[in-house]
Amino acid sequence: MTLAELLLARGIESSGLLAHRNALDPRDASDAFATIGDLARTGHDLVYERMQDGPAFGDTAQVLSFRAEDGGRARLAGFRRLKARRPGIAPGDIVYDYDVAHLLHDFISRAKNPVFYDAFDLEGLEDLVGRLVVRWPEAYGKIAPAGQPELIVAEG
């Protein structure tokens, strides 16, 4: 079954949706957070997704947020609407989260065009968060249209 077929079975049309495979950039890694899994254990993987070098999601997008796993897999972490903030304006919940302050600073120091996003949860996939796993072709990079036929459900 493809991701698009699963979404359609739940009444969600995949056209216009983006799928994002969130992985920790090695330049942002630290002893405390060496992988995106480390960020997920503290609930910060979706915070990290909201910091992009350039307008990765445009001004606004509906995004299936996946956490990168080994072996070309990605696990659903959330379904959200992401809206870009004005340039240079970081959200307060990121700025004042001392657990990830170093991550923010590392990101800002390396990003050529830091773009921050506000996130708003969307309904319809809550029961699949943490359970749905798709096979993610390497050629897709970080972001792909959710309707790509090669996004195959592996678990969930």
C-alpha positions as CSV (number, residue, x, y, z in Angstrom):
1,M,0.0,0.0,0.0
2,T,1.3,3.5,-0.8
3,L,1.1,6.4,1.6
4,A,-1.3,8.1,-0.8
5,E,-3.6,5.1,-0.7
6,L,-3.5,5.0,3.1
7,L,-4.3,8.7,3.3
8,L,-7.2,8.4,0.8
9,A,-8.6,5.5,2.9
10,R,-8.8,8.0,5.8
11,G,-10.4,10.7,3.7
12,I,-7.3,12.7,3.2
13,E,-6.3,13.7,-0.3
14,S,-2.5,13.5,-0.8
15,S,-2.3,16.2,-3.5
16,G,-0.9,19.4,-2.1
17,L,0.5,17.6,1.0
18,L,4.2,17.4,1.6
19,A,6.1,14.5,3.3
20,H,9.2,15.6,5.1
21,R,11.9,13.1,6.3
22,N,13.5,15.0,9.3
23,A,17.1,14.0,10.1
24,L,19.6,15.8,12.3
25,D,22.2,17.7,10.3
26,P,25.6,16.4,11.5
27,R,26.7,20.1,12.0
28,D,23.9,20.4,14.6
29,A,24.7,17.3,16.5
30,S,26.1,17.3,20.1
31,D,26.8,14.8,22.8
32,A,23.3,15.1,24.1
33,F,21.6,15.0,20.6
34,A,23.6,12.9,18.1
35,T,20.6,11.7,16.1
36,I,17.0,12.8,15.3
37,G,16.0,9.9,17.6
38,D,17.7,11.6,20.5
39,L,15.7,14.7,19.8
40,A,12.5,12.6,19.6
41,R,13.1,11.1,23.0
42,T,12.9,14.6,24.5
43,G,10.1,15.8,22.2
44,H,12.3,18.1,20.2
45,D,12.3,16.5,16.8
46,L,9.3,18.5,15.6
47,V,10.9,21.7,17.0
48,Y,14.0,21.0,14.9
49,E,11.8,20.6,11.8
50,R,10.6,24.2,12.3
51,M,14.1,25.5,11.6
52,Q,15.0,25.3,7.9
53,D,17.8,26.8,5.9
54,G,15.7,28.5,3.3
55,P,11.9,28.3,2.7
56,A,11.8,24.5,2.5
57,F,8.0,24.5,2.9
58,G,7.2,27.8,1.2
59,D,5.0,30.3,3.0
60,T,2.6,27.7,4.3
61,A,2.2,23.9,3.8
62,Q,0.4,20.9,5.1
63,V,3.2,18.5,6.1
64,L,3.4,14.9,7.1
65,S,6.4,15.0,9.4
66,F,8.5,11.8,9.4
67,R,11.5,11.0,11.6
68,A,14.4,9.5,9.6
69,E,15.4,5.9,10.6
70,D,18.1,3.6,9.3
71,G,17.6,1.6,6.2
72,G,15.7,4.2,4.2
73,R,12.7,4.2,6.5
74,A,10.8,7.1,8.0
75,R,8.4,7.1,11.0
76,L,5.4,9.4,11.2
77,A,6.0,12.1,13.9
78,G,3.1,14.5,13.2
79,F,0.7,15.9,10.7
80,R,0.8,19.7,10.7
81,R,0.3,23.0,8.9
82,L,3.6,24.9,8.9
83,K,3.6,28.6,8.3
84,A,6.7,30.6,7.7
85,R,7.5,33.5,10.1
86,R,8.9,36.8,9.0
87,P,12.6,36.6,8.2
88,G,14.8,36.6,11.3
89,I,12.0,36.0,13.8
90,A,12.5,32.8,15.8
91,P,9.5,31.5,17.8
92,G,9.8,32.1,21.5
93,D,9.1,28.5,22.4
94,I,12.4,27.6,20.5
95,V,14.4,30.6,21.7
96,Y,13.6,30.0,25.4
97,D,13.8,26.2,25.4
98,Y,17.1,25.8,27.2
99,D,17.2,22.1,26.4
100,V,17.8,22.9,22.8
101,A,19.4,26.3,23.0
102,H,22.7,24.9,21.6
103,L,20.8,23.4,18.7
104,L,19.3,26.8,17.8
105,H,22.6,28.5,18.0
106,D,24.4,25.8,15.9
107,F,21.6,26.1,13.3
108,I,21.7,29.9,13.1
109,S,25.5,29.9,12.8
110,R,25.5,27.6,9.8
111,A,22.3,28.5,8.0
112,K,22.7,30.8,5.1
113,N,19.0,31.8,5.1
114,P,17.4,30.7,8.4
115,V,13.6,30.3,8.1
116,F,11.5,29.5,11.2
117,Y,8.0,28.0,11.0
118,D,5.0,28.1,13.3
119,A,3.2,24.7,13.5
120,F,-0.4,23.8,13.9
121,D,-1.5,20.2,14.4
122,L,-3.9,18.8,11.8
123,E,-6.4,16.0,12.5
124,G,-6.9,12.6,11.0
125,L,-3.6,10.7,11.6
126,E,-3.1,10.9,15.4
127,D,-3.4,7.2,15.9
128,L,-0.6,6.6,13.4
129,V,2.0,8.9,15.0
130,G,4.9,6.7,16.1
131,R,3.4,3.7,14.3
132,L,3.3,4.5,10.6
133,V,6.6,3.8,8.8
134,V,7.2,4.3,5.1
135,R,10.1,3.3,2.9
136,W,11.8,6.5,1.8
137,P,13.7,6.4,-1.5
138,E,17.1,8.1,-1.1
139,A,16.5,10.0,-4.4
140,Y,13.7,12.0,-2.6
141,G,16.0,13.7,-0.3
142,K,14.2,15.5,2.6
143,I,10.9,16.6,1.1
144,A,8.6,14.9,-1.4
145,P,5.0,15.3,-2.5
146,A,3.0,12.9,-0.2
147,G,1.4,11.3,-3.3
148,Q,4.6,9.9,-4.6
149,P,3.9,6.2,-5.5
150,E,7.3,5.1,-4.2
151,L,6.4,6.1,-0.6
152,I,5.4,2.6,0.5
153,V,3.9,1.8,3.9
154,A,6.3,-0.6,5.7
155,E,4.5,-0.7,9.1
156,G,1.4,0.8,10.6
